[in-house]
């Protein structure tokens, strides 16, 4: 357990950041889930719109330090390829 003032403060800050990061990750997952549901429904227009909404959210996760940039790049690439495949059908 924290013993001095600085370590107590750091513990408080960690709790706060953990809540914020958890909420941000959850929000990102929700956007990605909407894209995947649109892909499964087969509606290309809805899937494109959902992807357009999800991309900035994923990028924001990188700038806020919640996700690694390569992870986000991979996710966007794979989602875009799946949306493109739905549009081609």
C-alpha positions in Angstrom: 0.0 0.0 0.0 1.1 3.6 -0.6 3.0 5.1 2.3 4.0 8.6 1.3 2.1 11.5 -0.2 3.4 11.1 -3.7 2.6 7.4 -3.9 -0.9 8.0 -2.5 -1.5 10.7 -5.1 -0.2 8.4 -7.9 -2.6 5.7 -6.7 -5.5 8.1 -6.9 -4.4 9.2 -10.4 -4.1 5.6 -11.6 -7.7 4.9 -10.4 -9.0 7.9 -12.3 -7.1 7.1 -15.5 -8.1 3.5 -15.3 -11.8 4.5 -15.2 -11.3 6.9 -18.1 -9.4 4.4 -20.2 -11.9 1.7 -19.5 -14.7 3.9 -20.7 -12.8 4.9 -23.8 -12.0 1.3 -24.7 -15.7 0.4 -24.2 -16.7 3.2 -26.5 -14.3 2.1 -29.2 -15.5 -1.5 -28.9 -19.1 -0.2 -29.4 -18.2 1.6 -32.6 -16.3 -1.5 -33.9 -19.3 -3.7 -33.0 -21.7 -1.4 -35.0 -19.4 -1.9 -38.0 -19.4 -5.6 -37.6 -23.1 -5.8 -37.2 -23.6 -3.7 -40.3 -21.3 -6.1 -42.2 -23.2 -9.1 -41.1 -26.5 -7.5 -42.1 -25.1 -7.1 -45.6 -26.0 -3.4 -45.8 -23.1 -1.7 -47.6 -24.2 1.9 -47.0 -24.7 1.4 -43.2 -21.4 -0.4 -43.0 -19.6 2.4 -44.7 -21.2 5.0 -42.4 -20.4 2.9 -39.4 -16.8 2.5 -40.5 -16.5 6.3 -41.1 -17.7 6.9 -37.5 -15.4 4.2 -36.1 -12.1 5.3 -37.7 -11.8 8.6 -35.8 -12.7 6.9 -32.6 -10.0 4.3 -33.1 -7.5 6.9 -34.0 -8.4 8.9 -30.8 -7.6 5.7 -28.8 -4.1 5.9 -30.2 -3.6 9.5 -29.3 -4.9 9.0 -25.8 -2.6 6.0 -25.3 -5.3 3.4 -24.9 -4.4 1.4 -27.9 -1.2 0.8 -29.9 -1.1 2.5 -33.3 -0.3 -0.8 -35.2 -3.3 -2.5 -33.5 -5.6 0.3 -34.6 -4.1 0.3 -38.1 -4.7 -3.4 -38.4 -8.3 -3.2 -37.1 -9.1 -0.4 -39.5 -7.5 -2.2 -42.4 -9.4 -5.4 -41.7 -12.7 -3.7 -41.2 -12.3 -1.6 -44.4 -11.5 -4.8 -46.4 -14.7 -6.5 -45.0 -16.8 -3.4 -45.8 -15.4 -3.3 -49.3 -16.3 -7.0 -49.7 -19.9 -6.3 -48.6 -20.1 -3.4 -51.1 -18.8 -5.6 -53.9 -21.6 -8.2 -53.5 
